[in-house]
Every structure is written in C-alpha cells, then in structure tokens.
C-alpha cells in the first residue's frame, strides 16, 4: 500500500509539473503566499496557521498571509483552495474533518482530497476536551450522563464544525452513553467556544488550544479528554476511556496541502521549509503550551496518513449511521 501511495503521489507531483519545472527552479516564491484557513479566527486551525505563517515567512523571505474562509465545517474554504491555481501561492491548512471526515459524512463532497490536493506535511495533532459550562452541576462524565438522563433533550452541545471529528465524538458519546441532547452546529471552534463560555450551550467536545485560557480562568470546566492518555496540561482530567467509555478516543490533526498540479520544485521547497519549522524546538514548545503536538512528515507519508484516516472514519460513519445531510 505504501508503494501505491508513493506512485500515485509521484503522478500528482511530476506529470503536471514538467511544463513549469524550469520556470520555478530556484525562484519560488517571488510574491506573497496565501494560506487558507477554512475556519473563522480563534480556533485551533487558525492558531496553528498563524504560528506557521510567521516562521514560514522568514524562511521563504515572502509574506505568508493567513486568509480565513470559514463555512460548512471547513468544506467551503477547502473547496476554494482546491480550485486555486496550482502555482504554490495558495496553500491550505486543512484538518481531519474537512479532509478525512466530510467525504463520508456528506452524500457528496465538492472535492476529492487525494486527487484535488498534494499533501505537503502533517502539522499538529490536538487534544480534544469534553468541556462544560461551570453552571452545570457536574464534576465528571458520570455526573454529566446522569444529568442528561434526568433531563433528556434539555442540554445543548456545541459542535465546532458539522463534519468534524468533534461532531462524530459528540454523536458517538450520545449513543454510547444512552443519552439525548441537542447538537448545535458552528462554523469553527472560535464561535462554538464563545457560546459555550456565555452559557448558551452546556457542553462541547472542543480542542484544548481553543479553550485553554477559559479553563485556566474557571469559565469552563474540563471533565474528560478524548486521547488515549491524559494531557500533560490537564493531568487531573481523566480520559473518556478512564471515565467508563471504552474505545472512545480521537485526536484531530492539521496538515498543509497545495492544489494538485503544483510544480514539484515548489512542493519540495515547501516540504523542506515546513519540516524545519515544525521540527524546531520553538514550534514544539509553542504548540505544546497550547495543548497540541508539532508534527512533520514527507508528502508521501502525509498522503498515506490522510488515506488511512479517511478509511478509518468512513467505517465509523457507516457503522453508526451518522450523517450531515
């Protein structure tokens, strides 16, 4: 399977690039680069993208400008990036939801990720927190389940994206716990966080970097994390598995991609520069303080990872019957 992924990626890279190879050799970039974030400001994608843009700008000696194009759980911005010119001047900071979940969660997605894009590198994976508003009389997952059973359909759960891993976790948690609540969709983690903090919603599976400040300030309460182990930033908070929900684990991720057909020299340059940025101690420490792990990978490794993640979540969606339309 690895050889198949390598061969497919080689075709995506080299065949469209031959005509423009000489044009780009040694010259890229000669103007600002657009970095599309398919979510509103304030969420994890935005936090990761802005951290990268500053450092990548210095590396390539051109501005790397973040452009937020939120909507439909990341699908709108991802579609915009897929339709951009394949010249290396439009990049996408995509996430697991828009890249590996949406293609199965919707009847038809407006792009085919591994045909529409060339993956450049993984960027980060993130801790998901089950957070609740502090007005809720619950200190644990068991308490929350009991409260939801006592008041079926009365609690609101904020969804930071309708085709996100958080969406799947929200619905899986409801099924596994045998409870009912109202799922309220948002275009990203930032808007979902605002309505959770103000008490318009009661609970959310939301990324730690998005809400860390509000947890520290006591404006939100963490009762579980969705990883396979506890977060170093929340050592007292148990995992969902430790709270009695076996097998309920997930870690969303971000990746950098460019439209299919981008010249190989551009992909090689970006892969090299982004790899250096993500492996730097400065970036690792910056993201760790936010609750994210800095990652780096080759284009081939990133392609294989996205392919495998897409297959994994397709099975979950099929087995549970969860749909977004």
C-alpha positions as CSV (number, residue, x, y, z in Angstrom):
1,X,0.0,0.0,0.0
2,X,2.9,2.4,0.7
3,X,4.2,1.8,-2.8
4,X,0.8,2.5,-4.3
5,X,0.6,5.8,-2.3
6,X,4.1,6.7,-3.5
7,X,3.3,6.0,-7.1
8,X,0.0,8.0,-7.0
9,X,1.7,10.9,-5.3
10,X,4.5,10.8,-7.8
11,X,2.0,11.1,-10.6
12,X,0.3,14.1,-8.9
13,X,3.6,15.8,-8.4
14,X,5.5,15.2,-11.6
15,X,3.1,14.9,-14.5
16,X,1.6,18.4,-14.2
17,X,4.9,19.9,-13.2
18,X,7.1,19.1,-16.2
19,X,6.0,22.1,-18.3
20,X,6.6,24.5,-15.5
21,X,9.6,23.0,-13.9
22,X,12.2,25.2,-15.5
23,X,10.1,28.3,-14.7
24,X,10.0,27.6,-11.0
25,X,13.5,26.2,-10.5
26,X,15.2,28.3,-7.8
27,X,12.8,31.2,-8.0
28,X,9.9,30.3,-5.7
29,X,8.4,32.3,-4.1
30,X,8.6,35.7,-5.7
31,X,5.4,37.2,-4.2
32,X,3.2,36.7,-1.1
33,X,1.8,33.3,-0.4
34,X,-1.9,32.9,0.6
35,X,-2.5,30.5,3.5
36,X,-6.2,29.5,3.6
37,X,-7.7,28.5,6.9
38,X,-11.2,27.1,6.3
39,X,-12.5,28.2,9.7
40,X,-13.1,31.6,11.4
41,X,-10.4,33.1,13.6
42,X,-9.9,31.8,17.1
43,X,-10.0,28.1,16.5
44,X,-7.1,25.5,16.5
45,X,-6.6,25.6,12.8
46,X,-6.2,29.4,13.0
47,X,-3.8,29.2,15.9
48,X,-1.6,26.6,14.1
49,X,-1.7,28.5,10.8
50,X,-0.7,31.8,12.3
51,X,2.2,30.2,14.2
52,X,3.4,28.6,11.0
53,X,2.8,31.7,8.8
54,X,5.2,33.9,10.8
55,X,8.0,31.4,10.7
56,X,7.5,30.3,7.1
57,X,7.5,33.9,6.0
58,X,11.0,34.3,7.4
59,X,12.2,31.1,5.9
60,X,11.0,31.9,2.3
61,X,11.5,35.6,2.6
62,X,8.0,36.5,1.4
63,X,4.8,37.3,3.4
64,X,2.7,34.2,4.1
65,X,-0.8,35.7,4.7
66,X,-3.5,33.8,6.6
67,X,-6.9,34.1,5.0
68,X,-9.9,32.8,7.0
69,X,-12.6,31.3,4.7
70,X,-14.9,29.6,7.2
71,X,-18.2,27.8,6.5
72,X,-19.8,24.3,6.3
73,X,-17.3,22.8,8.8
74,X,-14.3,23.7,6.7
75,X,-15.7,22.5,3.4
76,X,-16.1,25.9,1.8
77,X,-12.5,27.1,2.4
78,X,-11.2,23.7,1.4
79,X,-13.2,23.9,-1.9
80,X,-11.8,27.4,-2.5
81,X,-8.2,26.1,-2.0
82,X,-8.9,23.1,-4.3
83,X,-9.9,25.4,-7.1
84,X,-6.9,27.8,-6.8
85,X,-4.1,28.0,-9.4
86,X,-1.5,25.2,-8.8
87,X,1.4,27.6,-8.6
88,X,2.4,27.4,-4.9
89,X,0.9,30.7,-4.0
90,X,-2.3,29.3,-2.4
91,X,-1.8,26.8,0.4
92,X,-4.3,25.1,2.8
93,X,-4.1,24.4,6.5
94,X,-6.7,21.6,6.4
95,X,-8.0,19.5,9.3
96,X,-9.2,16.0,9.8
97,X,-12.8,16.9,9.5
98,X,-12.7,18.6,6.1
99,X,-10.1,16.3,4.7
100,X,-11.0,12.8,6.0
101,X,-14.5,13.0,7.6
102,X,-16.5,15.2,5.2
103,X,-16.0,12.9,2.2
104,X,-18.1,10.2,4.0
105,X,-20.3,12.3,6.2
106,X,-21.9,14.1,3.3
107,X,-23.6,12.5,0.3
108,X,-21.2,14.2,-2.0
109,X,-18.2,16.5,-1.2
110,X,-17.2,19.2,-3.6
111,X,-13.6,17.9,-3.8
112,X,-11.7,14.6,-3.7
113,X,-8.9,15.3,-1.2
114,X,-6.2,13.0,-2.6
115,X,-7.0,14.0,-6.2
116,X,-7.6,17.7,-5.6
117,X,-4.5,18.3,-3.5
118,X,-0.9,17.4,-3.0
119,X,-0.2,16.8,0.7
120,X,2.9,18.6,1.9
121,X,3.2,17.8,5.6
122,X,1.3,17.0,8.8
123,X,1.5,20.0,11.1
124,X,-0.1,19.1,14.5
125,X,-2.4,16.8,16.4
126,X,-4.5,18.1,19.2
127,X,-6.1,17.2,22.5
128,X,-9.9,17.2,22.5
129,X,-11.6,18.2,25.8
130,X,-15.1,17.4,26.9
131,X,-15.8,20.8,28.4
132,X,-18.9,22.0,30.2
133,X,-20.1,25.4,31.4
134,X,-19.4,25.7,35.2
135,X,-23.0,26.4,35.9
136,X,-23.8,22.8,35.1
137,X,-23.9,20.6,38.3
138,X,-21.5,18.0,37.0
139,X,-17.9,17.2,38.0
140,X,-17.4,14.1,36.0
141,X,-18.6,12.2,32.9
142,X,-20.7,10.1,35.1
143,X,-22.4,13.2,36.6
144,X,-23.0,14.6,33.1
145,X,-24.6,11.4,31.9
146,X,-26.8,11.3,34.9
147,X,-27.8,14.9,34.4
148,X,-28.6,14.3,30.7
149,X,-30.7,11.2,31.6
150,X,-32.6,13.2,34.1
151,X,-33.3,16.0,31.6
152,X,-33.5,14.3,28.1
153,X,-33.2,16.8,25.3
154,X,-32.6,19.8,27.6
155,X,-28.8,20.1,27.2
156,X,-27.2,21.8,24.3
157,X,-23.9,20.5,22.8
158,X,-21.8,23.0,20.7
159,X,-20.4,21.4,17.6
160,X,-17.2,23.2,16.4
161,X,-17.9,22.1,12.7
162,X,-20.6,19.8,11.4
163,X,-18.2,17.5,9.6
164,X,-15.5,17.4,12.3
165,X,-14.1,14.6,14.5
166,X,-15.7,16.6,17.3
167,X,-19.0,16.1,15.6
168,X,-18.5,12.4,15.4
169,X,-17.4,12.3,19.1
170,X,-20.5,14.2,20.1
171,X,-22.8,11.7,18.4
172,X,-20.8,8.7,19.5
173,X,-20.8,9.9,23.1
174,X,-24.6,10.3,22.9
175,X,-25.0,6.8,21.5
176,X,-22.6,5.1,23.9
177,X,-23.9,6.8,27.0
178,X,-27.6,6.3,26.0
179,X,-28.5,9.9,26.5
180,X,-30.1,12.7,24.4
181,X,-29.1,16.3,23.9
182,X,-29.4,18.9,21.2
183,X,-26.3,19.3,18.9
184,X,-25.8,22.9,17.9
185,X,-23.5,23.3,14.8
186,X,-21.0,26.2,14.4
187,X,-18.5,27.1,11.6
188,X,-15.5,26.5,13.9
189,X,-14.1,26.2,17.3
190,X,-14.0,30.0,17.9
191,X,-17.7,30.6,17.5
192,X,-18.5,27.4,19.4
193,X,-16.3,28.5,22.3
194,X,-18.0,31.9,22.6
195,X,-21.5,30.4,23.0
196,X,-20.2,27.8,25.4
197,X,-18.4,30.4,27.6
198,X,-21.5,32.6,27.7
199,X,-23.7,29.6,28.7
200,X,-25.9,29.4,25.6
201,X,-24.6,25.8,25.3
202,X,-23.8,23.4,28.1
203,X,-21.1,21.1,26.8
204,X,-18.8,20.6,23.8
205,X,-16.0,18.3,22.5
206,X,-13.6,21.1,21.7
207,X,-9.9,21.4,21.0
208,X,-7.7,22.3,24.0
209,X,-5.8,25.2,22.3
210,X,-9.2,26.9,21.6
211,X,-10.3,26.9,25.3
212,X,-7.2,26.6,27.4
213,X,-7.4,30.2,28.6
214,X,-11.0,29.8,29.6
215,X,-10.3,26.6,31.5
216,X,-7.5,28.4,33.4
217,X,-9.8,31.3,34.2
218,X,-12.5,29.0,35.5
219,X,-15.0,30.0,32.8
220,X,-15.2,26.4,31.5
221,X,-14.7,23.0,33.3
222,X,-12.8,20.1,31.7
223,X,-14.3,16.7,32.7
224,X,-12.5,14.4,30.2
225,X,-10.1,14.3,27.3
226,X,-10.6,12.2,24.2
227,X,-7.0,11.0,23.8
228,X,-5.6,7.6,24.7
229,X,-3.8,9.1,27.6
230,X,-4.2,12.2,29.9
231,X,-2.9,15.5,28.7
232,X,0.2,16.9,30.4
233,X,-1.6,20.3,30.6
234,X,-4.7,18.7,32.3
235,X,-3.1,15.9,34.4
236,X,-6.1,15.7,36.8
237,X,-8.6,15.2,33.9
238,X,-9.3,11.6,33.0
239,X,-9.7,10.2,29.5
240,X,-13.1,9.1,28.2
241,X,-11.9,5.5,28.5
242,X,-11.0,6.0,32.1
243,X,-14.4,7.5,32.6
244,X,-16.1,4.3,31.5
245,X,-16.4,4.7,27.8
246,X,-14.1,2.1,26.3
247,X,-12.8,2.7,22.8
248,X,-13.9,6.3,22.6
249,X,-10.7,8.0,21.6
250,X,-9.8,10.5,18.9
251,X,-7.1,13.1,18.1
252,X,-7.8,15.7,15.3
253,X,-4.9,16.8,13.2
254,X,-3.9,19.5,10.8
255,X,-2.0,19.2,7.5
256,X,-0.6,21.6,4.9
257,X,-1.7,21.0,1.3
258,X,-1.4,22.6,-2.1
259,X,-3.6,22.2,-5.2
260,X,-2.8,19.2,-7.4
261,X,-0.6,20.2,-10.3
262,X,1.7,22.4,-8.2
263,X,5.3,22.1,-9.6
264,X,7.5,19.6,-7.9
265,X,10.2,22.2,-7.1
266,X,7.6,24.2,-5.1
267,X,6.4,21.1,-3.2
268,X,9.9,20.1,-2.4
269,X,10.8,23.6,-1.2
270,X,7.7,23.9,1.0
271,X,8.2,20.4,2.4
272,X,11.8,21.2,3.3
273,X,11.0,24.6,4.9
274,X,7.8,23.5,6.7
275,X,9.6,20.4,8.1
276,X,12.3,22.6,9.6
277,X,9.7,24.9,11.1
278,X,7.7,22.1,12.7
279,X,10.8,20.3,14.0
280,X,12.2,23.4,15.7
281,X,12.2,23.5,19.5
282,X,10.5,26.8,19.4
283,X,7.5,25.5,17.5
284,X,7.3,22.3,19.5
285,X,7.2,24.3,22.7
286,X,4.8,26.9,21.4
287,X,2.2,24.3,20.4
288,X,2.8,22.1,23.5
289,X,1.8,25.1,25.7
290,X,-1.4,25.2,23.7
291,X,-2.2,21.5,24.0
292,X,-1.0,20.5,20.6
293,X,1.8,18.3,19.3
294,X,4.0,19.6,16.5
295,X,4.3,17.1,13.6
296,X,6.2,16.8,10.3
297,X,6.1,14.3,7.5
298,X,7.1,13.9,3.9
299,X,4.5,14.4,1.2
300,X,4.3,10.6,0.7
301,X,3.9,10.0,4.4
302,X,1.2,12.7,4.6
303,X,-0.7,11.2,1.6
304,X,-0.7,7.7,3.2
305,X,-1.8,9.1,6.6
306,X,-4.8,11.0,5.1
307,X,-5.8,8.0,3.1
308,X,-5.7,5.7,6.2
309,X,-7.6,8.3,8.3
310,X,-10.3,8.6,5.7
311,X,-10.8,4.9,5.6
312,X,-11.0,4.7,9.4
313,X,-13.6,7.4,9.8
314,X,-15.6,6.1,6.8
315,X,-16.1,2.9,8.8
316,X,-17.2,4.7,11.9
317,X,-19.7,6.8,9.9
318,X,-21.0,3.7,8.2
319,X,-21.3,1.7,11.4
320,X,-23.1,4.5,13.3
321,X,-25.2,5.9,10.6
322,X,-24.1,9.5,11.4
323,X,-24.9,11.9,8.5
324,X,-24.5,15.7,8.0
325,X,-27.2,15.9,5.3
